[in-house]
Amino acid sequence: MSKLKLFLEANKLEVGVDEVARGCLAGRVYAAAVIWNPYLENIWNIKLPDIKDSKKLKPAKRQEIRQFIEHYAIDWAVGWVGEREIEKINIRNASIKAMHKALDKLIVHPEHILVDGNYFKEYQNISHSCIIKGDNKYISIAAASILAKTHRDDYLEDLINNNSELEKYNWRKNSAYGTKNHLKVIKEYGITSYHRKTFGICKKY
């Protein structure tokens, strides 16, 4: 059972949004939006898994909980922004755009947006609350973090499976973050077309 808060305001239909891969050296930035049903357990008597910040879950558990979220959420959607656009508009704007793209895909119209972090741009005149470490506080944001992470993981897997030369960058383990090994490989072989050329070491190589 999740120990996170079910909602900020009980009388509003809320959607939680979160992004993943903001600090990566390569690949898209992903965001997800989840409208959670706060009455699943108490009224529908459906036992909840331990939904929490995706970083606190092992990969197999994330995928398992993802299936639950996608099945039981009132509505959910995922959006992304690619490397070239990240380079043009910067990662902060790209992260917000990915969140907006996820919100665009929702069928159900939310009344309030719960955003993980401290910055957001107004979306369609819907009120919003920015919540620092929101994925540790609200179940809808934590659910969004899980969907964003797992959908991005799937994207990276497909990328590597279809481009064998990417194996040496070890993205299956480092998720394209700037780990010691990833930096070493960039210094030796240079960057790929999937790297963000405005990020850190990628500017040099």
C-alpha positions as CSV (number, residue, x, y, z in Angstrom):
1,M,0.0,0.0,0.0
2,S,1.3,3.4,-0.9
3,K,1.8,5.9,1.9
4,L,1.6,8.9,-0.3
5,K,-1.2,11.5,-0.3
6,L,-4.2,10.7,-2.5
7,F,-4.9,14.3,-3.4
8,L,-4.2,17.9,-2.6
9,E,-7.8,19.1,-2.9
10,A,-10.5,16.4,-2.5
11,N,-13.1,18.4,-4.5
12,K,-11.1,18.7,-7.7
13,L,-10.1,16.2,-10.4
14,E,-6.3,16.4,-10.2
15,V,-3.6,15.2,-12.6
16,G,0.0,14.6,-11.5
17,V,2.8,15.3,-13.9
18,D,6.5,14.5,-13.7
19,E,9.5,14.3,-16.1
20,V,12.5,12.0,-16.5
21,A,15.9,12.3,-18.2
22,R,16.4,16.0,-17.6
23,G,20.1,15.6,-16.7
24,C,21.0,12.9,-19.3
25,L,23.6,13.4,-21.9
26,A,21.6,11.8,-24.7
27,G,18.1,10.9,-25.8
28,R,14.7,12.4,-25.4
29,V,13.2,13.9,-22.2
30,Y,10.0,12.2,-21.2
31,A,7.0,13.3,-19.1
32,A,3.9,11.6,-18.0
33,A,0.5,12.8,-16.7
34,V,-1.7,10.6,-14.5
35,I,-5.2,11.3,-13.2
36,W,-5.4,8.9,-10.2
37,N,-8.6,7.5,-8.7
38,P,-8.2,8.3,-5.0
39,Y,-11.0,5.9,-4.1
40,L,-9.6,2.7,-5.5
41,E,-8.7,1.2,-2.2
42,N,-11.4,2.6,0.2
43,I,-14.4,2.3,-2.0
44,W,-13.5,-0.2,-4.8
45,N,-11.5,-2.4,-2.4
46,I,-8.6,-2.7,-4.8
47,K,-5.2,-3.3,-3.1
48,L,-2.6,-0.8,-4.2
49,P,1.0,-1.7,-4.9
50,D,3.7,0.4,-3.3
51,I,3.5,3.3,-5.7
52,K,6.4,5.7,-5.0
53,D,9.1,7.8,-6.7
54,S,10.4,5.7,-9.6
55,K,14.0,6.1,-8.5
56,K,13.2,4.1,-5.4
57,L,12.0,1.1,-7.4
58,K,13.9,-1.6,-9.1
59,P,13.3,-2.0,-12.9
60,A,11.2,-5.1,-12.7
61,K,9.0,-3.6,-9.9
62,R,8.6,-0.4,-11.9
63,Q,7.3,-2.3,-14.9
64,E,5.0,-4.3,-12.7
65,I,3.5,-1.2,-11.1
66,R,3.3,0.5,-14.5
67,Q,0.9,-2.1,-15.6
68,F,-1.3,-1.5,-12.6
69,I,-1.2,2.3,-13.1
70,E,-2.1,2.1,-16.8
71,H,-5.0,-0.3,-16.0
72,Y,-6.5,1.5,-13.0
73,A,-5.8,5.2,-13.5
74,I,-8.8,7.3,-14.6
75,D,-6.5,8.6,-17.4
76,W,-2.8,8.7,-18.3
77,A,-0.6,9.9,-21.1
78,V,3.1,10.2,-22.0
79,G,4.9,13.0,-24.0
80,W,8.5,13.6,-25.0
81,V,10.8,16.1,-26.7
82,G,13.8,15.0,-28.8
83,E,17.5,15.9,-28.6
84,R,17.6,18.6,-31.3
85,E,14.7,20.5,-29.8
86,I,16.3,20.2,-26.3
87,E,19.3,21.9,-27.8
88,K,17.2,24.7,-29.4
89,I,14.9,25.6,-26.5
90,N,17.0,24.3,-23.5
91,I,16.2,21.5,-21.1
92,R,14.0,23.4,-18.7
93,N,11.7,24.5,-21.5
94,A,11.8,21.1,-23.1
95,S,10.8,19.4,-19.9
96,I,7.8,21.7,-19.6
97,K,6.9,21.1,-23.2
98,A,7.0,17.3,-22.7
99,M,4.6,17.8,-19.7
100,H,2.3,19.9,-21.8
101,K,2.4,17.2,-24.6
102,A,1.4,14.6,-22.1
103,L,-1.4,16.7,-20.9
104,D,-2.5,17.3,-24.5
105,K,-3.1,13.6,-24.9
106,L,-5.4,13.2,-22.0
107,I,-9.0,12.3,-22.8
108,V,-10.3,13.3,-19.4
109,H,-10.1,17.0,-18.6
110,P,-8.4,17.7,-15.2
111,E,-9.3,20.6,-13.0
112,H,-5.9,21.0,-11.3
113,I,-2.4,20.1,-12.1
114,L,0.1,18.8,-9.5
115,V,3.7,19.4,-10.9
116,D,6.8,17.8,-9.5
117,G,9.4,20.5,-9.0
118,N,9.4,24.3,-8.6
119,Y,8.6,25.6,-12.1
120,F,5.8,25.2,-14.6
121,K,4.2,27.2,-17.4
122,E,0.5,27.7,-17.3
123,Y,-1.5,25.1,-19.3
124,Q,-4.9,25.9,-20.8
125,N,-5.9,28.1,-17.9
126,I,-6.0,25.1,-15.6
127,S,-4.7,25.9,-12.1
128,H,-1.5,24.2,-11.0
129,S,0.6,23.7,-7.9
130,C,4.4,23.1,-8.1
131,I,5.5,20.7,-5.4
132,I,9.2,20.1,-4.6
133,K,9.9,16.4,-4.3
134,G,6.2,15.9,-5.2
135,D,7.0,12.3,-6.3
136,N,7.6,11.6,-2.6
137,K,4.4,13.2,-1.5
138,Y,1.5,12.6,-3.9
139,I,0.5,9.3,-5.5
140,S,-0.5,10.9,-8.9
141,I,3.0,12.5,-9.3
142,A,4.7,9.3,-8.2
143,A,2.6,7.3,-10.7
144,A,3.6,9.8,-13.4
145,S,7.3,9.4,-12.5
146,I,6.9,5.6,-13.0
147,L,5.3,6.0,-16.4
148,A,7.8,8.6,-17.6
149,K,10.7,6.4,-16.5
150,T,9.4,3.1,-17.9
151,H,8.4,4.6,-21.2
152,R,11.8,6.3,-21.6
153,D,13.5,3.0,-20.7
154,D,11.5,1.3,-23.4
155,Y,12.6,4.0,-25.9
156,L,16.3,3.5,-25.0
157,E,16.0,-0.3,-25.3
158,D,14.5,0.0,-28.7
159,L,17.2,2.5,-29.7
160,I,20.0,0.2,-28.6
161,N,18.4,-2.9,-30.1
162,N,18.2,-1.2,-33.5
163,N,21.7,0.5,-33.3
164,S,24.3,-2.0,-32.1
165,E,27.1,0.7,-32.1
166,L,25.3,2.2,-29.1
167,E,26.1,-0.8,-26.9
168,K,29.5,0.6,-26.0
169,Y,27.9,3.6,-24.2
170,N,26.2,1.2,-21.8
171,W,22.9,3.1,-21.8
172,R,21.1,0.0,-20.6
173,K,22.7,0.5,-17.2
174,N,23.5,4.3,-17.0
175,S,20.3,5.5,-18.8
176,A,22.6,7.9,-20.7
177,Y,23.5,9.9,-17.6
178,G,27.1,11.1,-17.3
179,T,28.6,8.2,-15.4
180,K,32.3,7.7,-15.3
181,N,32.1,4.9,-17.9
182,H,29.9,6.9,-20.2
183,L,32.3,9.9,-20.1
184,K,35.2,7.5,-20.8
185,V,33.5,6.1,-23.9
186,I,32.7,9.6,-25.2
187,K,36.3,10.6,-24.9
188,E,37.4,7.5,-26.8
189,Y,34.8,7.3,-29.5
190,G,33.1,10.8,-29.5
191,I,29.3,11.4,-29.4
192,T,26.5,9.9,-31.4
193,S,23.6,11.6,-33.2
194,Y,21.5,10.9,-30.1
195,H,23.7,12.9,-27.7
196,R,22.7,16.4,-26.7
197,K,25.4,18.6,-28.2
198,T,24.8,21.5,-25.7
199,F,25.3,19.3,-22.6
200,G,28.6,19.1,-20.7
201,I,31.3,17.0,-22.3
202,C,29.2,16.7,-25.5
203,K,30.2,20.3,-26.3
204,K,33.8,19.2,-26.8
205,Y,33.4,15.9,-28.6
